[in-house]
Amino acid sequence: MTHNRRFTLVRRPQGTPVAEDFALVSEPLPDLAEGEVLVRNAYASLDPAIRGWLDDAPSYLPPVRLGDPVRATTIGRAVRSRDPAIAEGQWMLGLNAIEEYSVARPGGFTAPVDASAAPSVTNFLSVFGAVGMTAYFGLIEVGRPQAGETVLVSGAAGAVGSLVGQIAKRLGCRTVGIAGGPDKCRRLIEDYGYDAAIDYRGRSVEALAAEIGKAAPDGVDVIFENVGGDILDAGLLHINRFARIALCGLIAEYNSVTGPVGARNLWQLIVKTARIEGLLVSNYIPRFPEGAAAMGKWLAEGGLRVDEHIDEGIENALPAFLRLFEGSNEGKMILKLD
Amino acid sequence: MTHNRRFTLVRRPQGTPVAEDFALVSEPLPDLAEGEVLVRNAYASLDPAIRGWLDDAPSYLPPVRLGDPVRATTIGRAVRSRDPAIAEGQWMLGLNAIEEYSVARPGGFTAPVDASAAPSVTNFLSVFGAVGMTAYFGLIEVGRPQAGETVLVSGAAGAVGSLVGQIAKRLGCRTVGIAGGPDKCRRLIEDYGYDAAIDYRGRSVEALAAEIGKAAPDGVDVIFENVGGDILDAGLLHINRFARIALCGLIAEYNSVTGPVGARNLWQLIVKTARIEGLLVSNYIPRFPEGAAAMGKWLAEGGLRVDEHIDEGIENALPAFLRLFEGSNEGKMILKLD
C-alpha cells in the first residue's frame, strides 16, 4: 500500500471513447491533511453521465481536467483517517474517481455509510445510490404518474429504467418498456414486470411509434426518457394531453460526432399541452433518506429486483464503461477495484 | 344579401400555401334552424395556428376538410336570428371561418360580446382574443416569471410576442426580444419597451447565442417561444437552472417540407433541470375574464400598446395570411370582411 493506480483522462474523446483517451497511472499515495480520510475504493459506479463530464462543455459539474482521474461515485473503506469522526475500516461513499484510493476531504462529497443497512455494499451504487434515487424522484416528482396511467420507459432494461418500471407498476400504472434486442425485452417482462416490451432495434421512428401505439392503446401519460433520438420522437407521437416527459438521459447522442438530434416532434408538446422536464438527481439530495427508505422497504418485501453487472479490475475500466453504450450490461454497471 | 363568399381549402398545402390550394366560392346563404344565428363577419383573425389546421394530421382540432372554408376566429353582427336571446345587430365572436357569413349554432363556439367594452371591436381578435389570452396565460401560468428574472421572447414583434414583452416588463422582468430585421428591432425597444432587441436574420445558432449572452448577462429564466428551430436552440444555450420555456409556436417549421427540426440542444434541459411546456390558450377559457380584465386595465391606463395590421377583402385572404410567415405584418394580423 504505497501506490495508487488511477484511470486518468489524457485526451478528450471524439465520439465513442477509445483507449488512447485514457491512461492507467500509478502515483504515490498522498499524505493526508488534518481532517482528511484515505479511502480504499472497493467499487466504482459506471454511469452514462460520466461521458458528459469528459467533454470540455459547460455543465452541472466542471469537466474532468486532462491528467485527472475520471470522476465516478465510489464506495470503499477508510484505511487511514485524520478525521476523529471516521474510524479506520468505516465504509465511505462519495463522488470520487476511478482510482484505487481516494482522499475524502471535509466538506467534500464523501460521507460514511452504514454498510449493514444494505444486502450488499454495491447496493449503495445501485438501488440506494444515484441510480435508485434517479428512478424514484425522477418518476415521482417529474413524471408524477397516477394510478391507471400508462408509463413508457426507454432504456427500460438499464439500471435506472428497470427500477422505474417496477416503481411505476407498484403505483398502479401500465408499464411499457423499450430496450434493444429480444433478450432484454424478455427480461423486461419476466424480471421487471413490464406489461409490454418493445425492441427498438431495426425500427424506424414510424415503426417504433406503431409499436408504442399497440402497447399503449390509451396513449402515454408519462415518458421516462433515458435514450432520446428516434425513441423520444416515436414516444412523442403517442403522448396524451398533459403528458409529462421526465428527461433523464440522452444516451443515443452522448457519443454523437454529428451533433445532437434532440426532439424533432416538439409540436406534440403544443397540441397536447405536455412538457419535457430535465432531471438531475442532485436536486433531491436532501430527500435521499425518503427515497432510500421507500426502495429499502420494497426490496425487503421482495417486490423489487435489483440487477448489478460487476466487472473486475481498474485495467478494465474502459470496456466496462463502454458496455453502457453497447447495451451489453445486464443491470447497474459497477467496476470492482479491490 | 343572398350569397356567402367563402375562402375554401381545395388542396392540402405542401410547405408554404399557394393560391392553388384555395378557392373563393360563392354559395347561397343557408336557412337557419331553430336556435341558430346568421352572423355577417366583419373581421377574421389570421393566426399561424391556421397553418396546422390545413394539414391532415392529428391535432387539438380536426383538420379543415377539403371543400370547407378555412377555419378562423371572426367577429361580426347578427343579421338574422332564430335564437330569442340574440337580437339582430348583436356583435358575435366565435371560431368560424374566413367567409362573409357564418352560422352560430347553440353549443358551438360563437358567443355574443359587448362591443362597447373595447376601444375597437377588432380588439376582440387581438388583445382581448386568443392572442392576448395566449400572451397573458402563457407567460404567467407556463413561464411563471418572477420580478428580476430575464424573459426571452422570440417572434417578439408579433401579435403575441409584443404583448408578452410588455406584460413581462410590468412584472418587473428584464425583457429580451428576438425579431427579424432592424425595423422590427427598433419597434421592440421603442414601441414595446424591450430592454434589448436581437435581429436573428443572417445569424447562425452560435452567433445568435452570443447575442443572447450579451443581452441576458444573468442568463435566461423564461423563454416565450413562438418560432423554434435555430432560435430555440440558441436560447437553450443560455437558460438558467430551473428555467421555464413556454412553447407557444414553432412558426419556423410550419411550412417546412423537410420535416420538423424541434429542439436540438435538449441536453440543456437536463443540465439545467429546466422544462419545455406546450401552451394552448383553449386550456384557459374559463379564466378568460381574468385575463381580459387585466389586459383591459393596463390598456385603459395607457400602459399597453396594441398594434393591429388590418388588410381588406376576402380576396386578399391568402397574401394577408402569408404575411405571418414573411413577417411583413406589423401587429395582430386581421382581415376585414365587411
Interface residues (C-beta under 8 A of the other chain):
Chain A: G52 P58 S59 Y60 G228 D233 L247 C248 G249 L250 E253 G259 P260 V261 G262 A263 R264 N265 L266 W267 Q268 L269 I270 V271 K272 T273 A274 R275 I276 E277 G278 L279 L280 N283
Chain B: G52 P58 S59 Y60 G228 D233 L247 C248 G249 L250 E253 G259 P260 V261 G262 A263 R264 N265 L266 W267 Q268 L269 I270 V271 K272 T273 A274 R275 I276 E277 G278 L279 L280 N283
